[in-house]
Amino acid sequence: MAAGFTCAQLVWDDHMADWQCLAADLKMRGQAIAGRMNGKRIRQLAGAILVAGVLAGCQADELGYGPKAQRPVSAEVKRKMTDLNMSATSPIMIRIYKQENELEVWKEARNGRFELLESFEICKWSGELGPKFKEGDRQAPEGFYEITPGLMNPNSSYHLAFNLGYPNKFDRAHGRTGSHLMVHGACSSRGCYAMTDAQVQDIYALARDSFKGGQRAFQVQAFPFRMTPENMAEHRDSEHMDFWRMLKVGYDHFELTKVPPKISVCEKKYVFDATTLVEGVPFRATAKCPEYEVPARLQQLVQQKQSEDDKKFQQIVARLDAREERQRRWEERQSQIANFLGGNDEGGLAQPSSDTADAGSAVAAAVPEETAAPGAIQAASQRPGSATTGVATAFAPETQSSDGVGGIIKRWLPFGGARGEETPSATGSIAVPEAKPQ
């Protein structure tokens, strides 16, 4: 009996031990699950705190760590300065291109040459290609401007801004008027160059730091477009071409030296990197230019570049003029075809009238037309007031062979042109007047 009880007790004890082990296992599993859940909640809470911190940081940056005019340049710009071996306080220069909607910030590297640091897309500029003439014309200026610390505006209603200093000596010499022409933020323009707030924040900071480094004024070069032969040819018929040719001389000086050119004005014209031969004799905007010189090597390089650019310019103009002439003749033929076919509406086969026949003959034979290309771009070494050389780009009459039977059809159809068609040849030259700003 005792032995049986003992066995039963042992069995019971074994079952209880199993239950205790199971309970302990479940407890451990529960604690582990709870631990994992607590860990997940802790991670979620930490993530929420981190996001809140980031948002708080963004808000603080938007509102500013102190005055907005004292904020540092962006981390991206700092990294580029390091990559380009630039000091944070080295001089800067700005280039503006209306047609391309670009504002470039160039900065001096440690080798003394300027490198392109950043290119910003202009948010808005008002007016059209060409210089500003008078107050209220809502035209953004073109030309060369010097920005001093006094032209910086840290309290602008358009986030931050600097005044271009319009009108400059050249503008005043031509009687041009205007005021408060700026580069500013807020993406709103009435004669200004408007950027986004983030863009003007970096531009302003770069200018401010350059003044800290000792730069007394930074140059702004405002162009209608990149002064390439292609763009000059595209706008060859513009009333502003003489003015733009003059700007191109200064453009080329920087392209060759990668140093902002020294700007002077005399005889109502810009002159670049010029030094008067008589010490103490200044350049006066409306007076006759004093005797001056440009460094010989630079003068040679500028002349060479302008000669090469002008050759490309003439070639492009010839192609463009030929294309326009083909288009004109095609449209004229289409008009004559429409008139010819319209005569059949009265019934029967209409015979060409004498007027129509004359017009058809005029279409069949090319009309002589001389098209003179704009003159060569004035060389940098050429002193204001001297004459430019003549250039020639003309087209000879285009000839068509007699087709005999079926000639009437070929006369009226715009396809299957006659042999020898569209073969231009030079027929003369035209002297180009002296380049003079208008």
C-alpha positions as CSV (number, residue, x, y, z in Angstrom):
1,M,0.0,0.0,0.0
2,A,2.7,2.4,0.9
3,A,4.7,1.3,-2.2
4,G,1.6,2.0,-4.4
5,F,1.1,5.4,-2.8
6,T,4.7,6.2,-3.3
7,C,4.5,5.4,-7.0
8,A,1.4,7.5,-7.4
9,Q,3.0,10.3,-5.6
10,L,6.0,10.1,-7.8
11,V,3.8,10.1,-10.9
12,W,1.9,13.1,-9.6
13,D,5.1,14.9,-8.7
14,D,6.4,14.2,-12.3
15,H,3.2,15.7,-13.7
16,M,3.5,18.8,-11.4
17,A,7.1,19.2,-12.4
18,D,6.1,19.1,-16.1
19,W,3.4,21.7,-15.4
20,Q,5.9,23.9,-13.5
21,C,8.4,23.6,-16.3
22,L,5.7,24.5,-18.8
23,A,4.6,27.5,-16.7
24,A,8.1,28.6,-16.3
25,D,8.7,28.3,-20.1
26,L,5.5,30.3,-20.8
27,K,6.6,33.0,-18.3
28,M,10.0,33.3,-20.0
29,R,8.4,33.4,-23.4
30,G,6.0,36.1,-22.2
31,Q,8.8,38.2,-20.8
32,A,10.8,37.9,-24.0
33,I,7.7,38.9,-26.1
34,A,7.1,41.8,-23.7
35,G,10.8,42.7,-23.9
36,R,10.6,42.7,-27.7
37,M,7.5,44.8,-27.6
38,N,9.0,47.3,-25.2
39,G,12.1,47.4,-27.4
40,K,10.0,48.2,-30.5
41,R,8.2,50.9,-28.6
42,I,11.5,52.3,-27.4
43,R,12.8,52.4,-31.0
44,Q,9.5,54.0,-32.2
45,L,9.8,56.6,-29.5
46,A,13.4,57.3,-30.3
47,G,12.6,57.6,-34.0
48,A,9.8,60.1,-33.2
49,I,12.2,62.1,-31.1
50,L,14.8,62.1,-33.9
51,V,12.2,63.3,-36.5
52,A,11.0,66.0,-34.2
53,G,14.6,67.1,-33.7
54,V,15.2,67.2,-37.5
55,L,12.0,69.2,-38.0
56,A,12.9,71.5,-35.2
57,G,16.3,72.0,-36.8
58,C,14.7,72.8,-40.2
59,Q,12.4,75.3,-38.6
60,A,15.3,76.9,-36.8
61,D,17.2,77.1,-40.0
62,E,14.3,78.6,-41.9
63,L,13.8,81.2,-39.2
64,G,17.5,81.7,-38.9
65,Y,20.3,81.1,-36.5
66,G,20.5,84.8,-35.9
67,P,20.2,87.5,-38.6
68,K,19.6,86.0,-42.1
69,A,22.4,88.2,-43.5
70,Q,24.9,86.4,-41.2
71,R,24.1,82.8,-42.1
72,P,26.9,80.7,-43.6
73,V,26.9,79.3,-47.1
74,S,25.2,75.9,-47.6
75,A,27.1,72.7,-47.0
76,E,27.0,71.9,-50.7
77,V,28.7,75.2,-51.6
78,K,31.3,74.6,-48.9
79,R,32.1,71.2,-50.3
80,K,32.5,72.6,-53.8
81,M,34.9,75.3,-52.5
82,T,37.0,72.6,-50.9
83,D,37.0,70.5,-54.1
84,L,38.1,73.6,-56.1
85,N,40.8,74.6,-53.7
86,M,39.1,77.9,-52.8
87,S,39.3,80.0,-49.6
88,A,36.0,80.9,-48.1
89,T,36.9,84.6,-48.2
90,S,38.5,84.7,-51.7
91,P,37.1,87.2,-54.3
92,I,34.0,86.4,-56.4
93,M,32.5,87.6,-59.7
94,I,29.0,87.1,-61.0
95,R,27.9,86.5,-64.6
96,I,24.3,86.8,-65.7
97,Y,22.8,85.4,-69.0
98,K,19.2,86.5,-69.8
99,Q,18.4,84.0,-72.6
100,E,19.8,81.0,-70.7
101,N,18.2,82.2,-67.4
102,E,21.4,81.6,-65.5
103,L,23.4,83.4,-62.8
104,E,26.9,82.1,-62.3
105,V,29.1,82.7,-59.3
106,W,32.8,82.6,-60.1
107,K,35.4,82.5,-57.3
108,E,39.1,82.9,-57.1
109,A,41.0,79.7,-56.5
110,R,44.4,79.6,-54.7
111,N,46.2,79.7,-58.1
112,G,44.8,83.2,-58.7
113,R,42.4,82.2,-61.5
114,F,38.6,82.3,-61.2
115,E,36.7,79.0,-61.4
116,L,33.0,78.5,-61.8
117,L,31.7,77.7,-58.3
118,E,27.9,77.5,-58.8
119,S,25.3,78.2,-61.5
120,F,21.9,79.2,-60.3
121,E,18.7,79.2,-62.5
122,I,17.3,82.7,-62.5
123,C,13.7,82.6,-61.2
124,K,12.5,85.7,-63.1
125,W,13.8,88.7,-65.0
126,S,11.7,91.3,-66.7
127,G,11.7,92.9,-70.1
128,E,13.5,91.4,-73.1
129,L,17.0,91.0,-74.5
130,G,18.7,94.4,-74.6
131,P,19.9,97.1,-72.2
132,K,17.8,99.2,-69.9
133,F,17.1,102.7,-71.1
134,K,14.8,104.6,-68.7
135,E,13.0,104.5,-65.4
136,G,9.9,102.4,-65.6
137,D,10.6,100.4,-68.7
138,R,10.7,97.2,-66.6
139,Q,13.9,96.2,-68.4
140,A,16.7,94.3,-66.6
141,P,20.1,96.0,-67.2
142,E,23.0,94.7,-69.3
143,G,26.6,95.7,-68.9
144,F,29.4,95.7,-66.3
145,Y,28.7,96.7,-62.7
146,E,30.8,97.0,-59.6
147,I,29.1,96.0,-56.3
148,T,30.5,97.6,-53.1
149,P,29.5,96.7,-49.5
150,G,27.3,99.8,-49.4
151,L,25.1,98.2,-52.2
152,M,24.3,95.1,-50.1
153,N,20.9,95.1,-48.5
154,P,20.5,92.7,-45.5
155,N,17.1,94.1,-44.6
156,S,15.5,93.6,-48.0
157,S,11.7,92.9,-48.3
158,Y,12.8,90.3,-50.8
159,H,14.7,88.2,-48.3
160,L,18.2,89.5,-49.2
161,A,19.4,91.7,-52.0
162,F,22.2,93.7,-53.5
163,N,21.9,96.7,-55.8
164,L,23.5,96.5,-59.2
165,G,24.5,100.2,-59.1
166,Y,22.6,101.0,-62.3
167,P,23.1,103.4,-63.9
168,N,26.9,103.1,-64.1
169,K,29.2,105.5,-65.9
170,F,28.4,104.0,-69.3
171,D,24.6,104.2,-68.7
172,R,24.8,107.8,-67.4
173,A,26.9,108.9,-70.4
174,H,24.0,107.7,-72.6
175,G,21.4,109.5,-70.5
176,R,19.9,106.2,-69.2
177,T,17.8,106.4,-66.0
178,G,16.6,103.9,-63.4
179,S,16.9,103.1,-59.8
180,H,16.8,100.2,-57.3
181,L,17.8,97.5,-59.9
182,M,18.6,94.5,-57.8
183,V,19.5,90.9,-57.6
184,H,17.1,89.7,-54.8
185,G,15.0,86.8,-53.5
186,A,11.2,86.2,-53.4
187,C,11.1,85.3,-57.2
188,S,9.4,88.5,-58.2
189,S,10.9,91.0,-60.8
190,R,10.1,94.5,-62.1
191,G,13.4,95.2,-63.8
192,C,15.5,93.1,-61.5
193,Y,17.0,89.7,-61.5
194,A,14.9,87.6,-59.0
195,M,16.2,84.4,-57.4
196,T,14.6,82.1,-54.9
197,D,15.3,82.8,-51.2
198,A,17.6,79.8,-50.9
199,Q,19.6,80.9,-53.9
200,V,20.1,84.5,-52.8
201,Q,21.0,83.3,-49.4
202,D,24.1,81.6,-50.8
203,I,24.9,84.4,-53.2
204,Y,24.7,87.0,-50.5
205,A,26.8,84.9,-48.1
206,L,29.5,84.4,-50.8
207,A,29.6,88.2,-51.4
208,R,29.7,89.0,-47.7
209,D,32.6,86.6,-47.1
210,S,34.5,88.0,-50.0
211,F,34.3,91.5,-48.5
212,K,35.6,90.0,-45.2
213,G,38.6,88.7,-47.2
214,G,39.4,92.2,-48.4
215,Q,37.6,92.4,-51.8
216,R,36.5,96.0,-52.1
217,A,34.0,95.4,-54.9
218,F,32.9,92.4,-56.9
219,Q,32.0,92.6,-60.6
220,V,28.6,91.7,-62.2
221,Q,28.7,91.0,-65.9
222,A,25.1,91.0,-67.3
223,F,24.8,89.7,-70.8
224,P,21.8,89.1,-73.1
225,F,23.1,85.5,-73.8
226,R,26.4,83.6,-73.8
227,M,28.4,85.6,-76.3
228,T,29.1,82.7,-78.8
229,P,29.2,83.0,-82.6
230,E,26.0,80.9,-82.7
231,N,24.1,83.3,-80.5
232,M,25.5,86.4,-82.1
233,A,24.4,85.0,-85.5
234,E,20.9,84.2,-84.2
235,H,20.4,87.8,-83.1
236,R,22.3,89.4,-86.0
237,D,19.3,91.6,-86.9
238,S,18.9,93.1,-83.5
239,E,19.0,96.8,-83.0
240,H,21.3,96.2,-80.1
241,M,24.0,94.3,-82.0
242,D,26.6,97.1,-81.9
243,F,26.2,97.3,-78.1
244,W,26.5,93.5,-77.8
245,R,29.7,93.4,-79.9
246,M,31.2,95.9,-77.4
247,L,30.1,93.7,-74.4
248,K,31.7,90.7,-76.2
249,V,35.1,92.3,-76.0
250,G,34.9,92.3,-72.2
251,Y,33.4,88.8,-72.3
252,D,36.4,87.5,-74.3
253,H,38.9,89.2,-71.9
254,F,37.5,87.1,-69.0
255,E,37.2,83.9,-71.2
256,L,40.9,84.1,-71.9
257,T,42.4,85.3,-68.6
258,K,39.8,83.9,-66.1
259,V,40.4,87.2,-64.2
260,P,37.7,89.9,-64.1
261,P,38.7,92.6,-66.6
262,K,39.4,96.2,-65.4
263,I,36.5,98.3,-66.7
264,S,36.8,101.9,-67.9
265,V,34.5,104.1,-70.0
266,C,35.5,106.9,-72.4
267,E,33.9,108.3,-75.5
268,K,30.7,106.7,-74.2
269,K,32.2,103.2,-74.8
270,Y,33.5,100.4,-72.5
271,V,37.3,99.7,-72.7
272,F,38.8,96.7,-71.0
273,D,42.1,96.1,-69.1
274,A,43.4,99.5,-70.4
275,T,46.1,101.6,-68.7
276,T,46.6,105.3,-69.7
277,L,50.1,106.1,-71.0
278,V,50.3,109.3,-69.1
279,E,50.1,108.7,-65.3
280,G,47.3,110.5,-63.6
281,V,45.2,111.1,-66.7
282,P,41.9,109.4,-66.0
283,F,39.3,107.9,-68.3
284,R,36.2,110.1,-68.5
285,A,32.9,108.6,-69.8
286,T,32.0,111.4,-72.2
287,A,35.4,112.7,-73.0
288,K,37.8,111.6,-75.7
289,C,39.8,108.5,-74.7
290,P,43.3,109.3,-73.5
291,E,46.2,107.4,-75.0
292,Y,46.2,103.9,-73.4
293,E,47.5,100.4,-73.9
294,V,46.4,96.9,-73.3
295,P,48.9,94.2,-72.3
296,A,50.4,93.0,-75.6
297,R,49.9,89.3,-75.0
298,L,46.3,89.8,-74.0
299,Q,45.7,92.0,-76.9
300,Q,47.0,89.3,-79.3
301,L,44.9,86.6,-77.7
302,V,41.8,88.7,-77.9
303,Q,42.4,89.5,-81.5
304,Q,42.9,85.8,-82.3
305,K,39.8,84.7,-80.5
306,Q,37.6,87.4,-82.2
307,S,39.0,86.5,-85.6
308,E,38.1,82.9,-85.1
309,D,34.7,83.7,-83.7
310,D,34.0,86.1,-86.6
311,K,34.8,83.4,-89.1
312,K,32.3,81.1,-87.5
313,F,29.8,83.9,-87.3
314,Q,30.1,84.6,-91.0
315,Q,29.6,80.9,-91.8
316,I,26.6,80.5,-89.6
317,V,25.0,83.7,-91.0
318,A,25.5,82.4,-94.6
319,R,23.7,79.2,-93.7
320,L,20.9,81.0,-91.9
321,D,20.4,83.4,-94.8
322,A,20.4,80.6,-97.3
323,R,17.8,78.7,-95.2
324,E,15.6,81.8,-95.0
325,E,15.9,82.4,-98.8
326,R,14.8,78.8,-99.5
327,Q,11.9,79.2,-97.1
328,R,10.8,82.4,-98.8
329,R,11.0,80.9,-102.3
330,W,9.0,77.8,-101.1
331,E,6.3,80.0,-99.7
332,E,6.2,82.0,-102.9
333,R,5.8,78.9,-105.0
334,Q,3.0,77.6,-102.8
335,S,1.2,80.9,-103.2
336,Q,1.6,80.7,-107.0
337,I,0.3,77.1,-107.1
338,A,-2.7,78.1,-105.1
339,N,-3.4,81.0,-107.5
340,F,-2.9,78.7,-110.6
341,L,-5.2,76.0,-109.3
342,G,-7.8,78.5,-108.2
343,G,-8.2,79.6,-111.9
344,N,-9.8,76.1,-112.7
345,D,-12.9,76.9,-110.5
346,E,-14.5,78.7,-113.5
347,G,-14.6,75.5,-115.5
348,G,-12.3,74.0,-118.1
349,L,-8.5,74.1,-118.1
350,A,-7.5,77.6,-117.2
351,Q,-4.7,79.2,-119.1
352,P,-2.2,81.2,-117.0
353,S,-2.8,84.9,-117.4
354,S,0.0,87.2,-118.3
355,D,0.4,88.2,-114.7
356,T,0.5,84.6,-113.6
357,A,2.9,83.7,-116.3
358,D,5.2,86.5,-115.3
359,A,5.0,85.4,-111.6
360,G,5.7,81.8,-112.6
361,S,8.7,82.8,-114.5
362,A,9.9,84.8,-111.5
363,V,9.6,81.7,-109.4
364,A,11.3,79.5,-111.9
365,A,14.4,81.8,-111.9
366,A,16.1,82.7,-108.7
367,V,16.0,86.4,-107.8
368,P,19.4,88.0,-107.3
369,E,19.7,89.2,-103.7
370,E,22.7,90.3,-101.7
371,T,22.6,89.7,-98.0
372,A,25.4,91.3,-96.1
373,A,26.4,89.7,-92.9
374,P,27.0,91.8,-89.8
375,G,30.6,93.1,-89.4
376,A,33.4,91.5,-87.6
377,I,33.4,91.8,-83.9
378,Q,35.6,94.8,-82.8
379,A,39.0,93.6,-81.5
380,A,40.0,94.5,-78.0
381,S,43.1,96.3,-79.1
382,Q,41.2,98.6,-81.3
383,R,40.8,102.0,-79.6
384,P,37.4,103.6,-79.6
385,G,36.9,105.8,-82.6
386,S,38.9,103.7,-85.1
387,A,37.3,102.1,-88.1
388,T,36.5,98.5,-88.5
389,T,37.3,96.4,-91.6
390,G,34.6,95.5,-94.2
391,V,33.2,92.0,-94.5
392,A,31.2,90.3,-97.3
393,T,28.6,87.6,-97.3
394,A,26.4,87.7,-100.4
395,F,24.5,85.3,-102.6
396,A,24.5,85.2,-106.4
397,P,21.3,84.6,-108.4
398,E,20.2,81.0,-108.5
399,T,19.8,79.5,-111.9
400,Q,17.5,76.8,-113.2
401,S,17.8,74.9,-116.5
402,S,15.2,75.0,-119.2
403,D,13.0,71.9,-118.9
404,G,11.2,72.1,-122.3
405,V,8.0,70.0,-122.1
406,G,6.8,69.9,-118.6
407,G,8.6,73.0,-117.7
408,I,5.3,74.7,-116.7
409,I,4.7,71.8,-114.2
410,K,8.1,72.1,-112.7
411,R,7.6,75.8,-112.4
412,W,4.6,75.4,-110.2
413,L,5.5,72.4,-108.0
414,P,7.7,72.9,-104.9
415,F,9.5,69.6,-105.3
416,G,11.8,68.1,-108.0
417,G,13.7,71.4,-108.3
418,A,15.9,72.2,-111.3
419,R,19.5,71.3,-111.5
420,G,22.0,73.7,-110.0
421,E,19.5,75.1,-107.6
422,E,20.6,76.9,-104.4
423,T,24.3,77.3,-105.3
424,P,25.4,80.6,-103.6
425,S,28.5,82.5,-104.6
426,A,30.0,85.7,-103.4
427,T,29.1,88.8,-105.5
428,G,30.3,91.8,-103.5
429,S,31.0,93.3,-100.2
430,I,29.6,95.9,-98.0
431,A,31.5,98.1,-95.6
432,V,30.4,97.8,-91.9
433,P,30.0,101.0,-90.0
434,E,32.0,101.6,-86.8
435,A,30.5,99.7,-83.8
436,K,28.9,102.3,-81.6
437,P,26.4,101.7,-78.7
438,Q,22.9,103.0,-79.3
